Amino acid sequence: MNQQIPSLSAAVVLYHSSLEQLEALVASLDKSAQSIGAELPLYLVDQSQSAIYSAAVREMTRKVVTGGSLQLHYIARESNDGYGAGHNTVLDKMLGDYHLMLNPDVELSEDALVQVLKSLRDHPDVTIMAPRGANELGDEEHLAKRYPSVLVLLLRALGLPFLSRCFSQRLASYELRDLSDEGDLQDVPLLSGCFMAARSDALRAVGGFNERFFMYFEDYDLCMRLASIGRVVRDPNVRIIHHGGGAARKGFRHIGWFMSGGIRFFRTWGWRWV
C-alpha cells in the first residue's frame, strides 16, 4: 500500500446478531474497502458463546468476502461482557492508523471509507468521527447528539408517540436536527456508536471503552474522554444506513440496560434534569 495513505482497520461485536444484516454490512464494507485500494483488517468479535452461530458467521463471511480487500479475523469470546468490552478486545491487535467501530446492523456507501480516510488525514486534531445516517426507509438518523437530560432520556426510553410530540422541540435539540446535511466537518458533543471512526492512538490513549457500561452510553462516555484530547465531529459526507436503534422497540431488557447506562453516565459526567 502507498505509505502516504493511512491505514484503516475495523471491528464488529456480535451477539446472536442477524446474519442477514451482518452479511449486508460485510458486503458493503468489502466494496468500500476496494475503493481505497488497500487491505482492511476486519475483526469479528463473537460474544454469542454458540458453536452453531459461530460456524454460521464464518461460513457466511467466507462466501461474501470475494474482493480480497478484507482480512477477516474471527475472535470468539468466552463471555458476553458488553459492547464496549467486546470492542476493547482488539485494542492490542494490529490496528490501522484509524479504526472503525461498527454495529452489525449498518451498511456503508461505496465511497464511505474514501471519505473517512480523507477527513481524518486532513484534520489531525479529530479524535473520533461519525457519519450521516439514514434508516432503511431513507429517513434521517441523527447520530450526533447534544448532552442529554434525564427528561429527554426518559422520553426516548418510553418511546411513546404522544409524549414525543409534546416534547418535540427538546428532542430535536438533543438530536441536533439543526445540523446541515452537507458541508465540512461539524463539531458535536456526542456520537452514537453504530459507526465511529477513531484515531487508534487516541483510542488507546484513553483506554478504549469504559467496560462498566454494558450496553448504551458507552459511546457517549468514550466521546467525553476523547474530547479532552481532540475534536469530536460528524462528517455529513460519509453516508451509512442503520437498521437498528431505539431501545424502546427492543423490549424491557434493553430499556433496563438503557436506563442503567444513563444513570452511570450522569453519575460520571454530571446530572442534567430537563
Secondary structure in CASP SS format (residue, H / E / C, confidence):
PFRMAT SS
TARGET T0000
AUTHOR 0000-0000-0000
METHOD secondary structure of the structure
MODEL  1
M C 1.00
N C 1.00
Q C 1.00
Q C 1.00
I C 1.00
P C 1.00
S C 1.00
L E 1.00
S E 1.00
A E 1.00
A E 1.00
V E 1.00
V E 1.00
L E 1.00
Y C 1.00
H C 1.00
S C 1.00
S C 1.00
L H 1.00
E H 1.00
Q H 1.00
L H 1.00
E H 1.00
A H 1.00
L H 1.00
V H 1.00
A H 1.00
S H 1.00
L H 1.00
D H 1.00
K H 1.00
S H 1.00
A H 1.00
Q H 1.00
S H 1.00
I H 1.00
G C 1.00
A C 1.00
E C 1.00
L E 1.00
P E 1.00
L E 1.00
Y E 1.00
L E 1.00
V E 1.00
D E 1.00
Q C 1.00
S C 1.00
Q C 1.00
S C 1.00
A H 1.00
I H 1.00
Y H 1.00
S H 1.00
A H 1.00
A H 1.00
V H 1.00
R H 1.00
E H 1.00
M H 1.00
T H 1.00
R H 1.00
K H 1.00
V H 1.00
V C 1.00
T C 1.00
G C 1.00
G C 1.00
S C 1.00
L E 1.00
Q E 1.00
L E 1.00
H E 1.00
Y E 1.00
I E 1.00
A E 1.00
R C 1.00
E C 1.00
S C 1.00
N C 1.00
D C 1.00
G C 1.00
Y H 1.00
G H 1.00
A H 1.00
G H 1.00
H H 1.00
N H 1.00
T C 1.00
V C 1.00
L C 1.00
D C 1.00
K C 1.00
M C 1.00
L C 1.00
G C 1.00
D C 1.00
Y E 1.00
H E 1.00
L E 1.00
M E 1.00
L E 1.00
N C 1.00
P C 1.00
D C 1.00
V E 1.00
E E 1.00
L E 1.00
S C 1.00
E C 1.00
D C 1.00
A H 1.00
L H 1.00
V H 1.00
Q H 1.00
V H 1.00
L H 1.00
K H 1.00
S H 1.00
L H 1.00
R H 1.00
D H 1.00
H C 1.00
P C 1.00
D C 1.00
V E 1.00
T E 1.00
I E 1.00
M E 1.00
A E 1.00
P E 1.00
R E 1.00
G E 1.00
A E 1.00
N C 1.00
E C 1.00
L C 1.00
G C 1.00
D C 1.00
E E 1.00
E E 1.00
H C 1.00
L C 1.00
A E 1.00
K E 1.00
R C 1.00
Y C 1.00
P C 1.00
S C 1.00
V H 1.00
L H 1.00
V H 1.00
L H 1.00
L H 1.00
L H 1.00
R H 1.00
A H 1.00
L H 1.00
G C 1.00
L C 1.00
P H 1.00
F H 1.00
L H 1.00
S H 1.00
R H 1.00
C H 1.00
F C 1.00
S H 1.00
Q H 1.00
R H 1.00
L H 1.00
A H 1.00
S H 1.00
Y H 1.00
E C 1.00
L C 1.00
R C 1.00
D C 1.00
L C 1.00
S C 1.00
D C 1.00
E C 1.00
G C 1.00
D C 1.00
L C 1.00
Q E 1.00
D E 1.00
V C 1.00
P C 1.00
L E 1.00
L E 1.00
S C 1.00
G C 1.00
C C 1.00
F E 1.00
M E 1.00
A E 1.00
A E 1.00
R E 1.00
S H 1.00
D H 1.00
A H 1.00
L H 1.00
R H 1.00
A H 1.00
V C 1.00
G C 1.00
G C 1.00
F C 1.00
N C 1.00
E C 1.00
R C 1.00
F C 1.00
F C 1.00
M C 1.00
Y C 1.00
F C 1.00
E H 1.00
D H 1.00
Y H 1.00
D H 1.00
L H 1.00
C H 1.00
M H 1.00
R H 1.00
L H 1.00
A C 1.00
S C 1.00
I C 1.00
G C 1.00
R E 1.00
V E 1.00
V E 1.00
R E 1.00
D E 1.00
P E 1.00
N E 1.00
V E 1.00
R E 1.00
I E 1.00
I E 1.00
H E 1.00
H C 1.00
G C 1.00
G C 1.00
G C 1.00
A H 1.00
A H 1.00
R H 1.00
K H 1.00
G C 1.00
F H 1.00
R H 1.00
H H 1.00
I H 1.00
G H 1.00
W H 1.00
F H 1.00
M H 1.00
S H 1.00
G H 1.00
G H 1.00
I H 1.00
R H 1.00
F H 1.00
F H 1.00
R H 1.00
T H 1.00
W H 1.00
G C 1.00
W C 1.00
R C 1.00
W C 1.00
V C 1.00
END
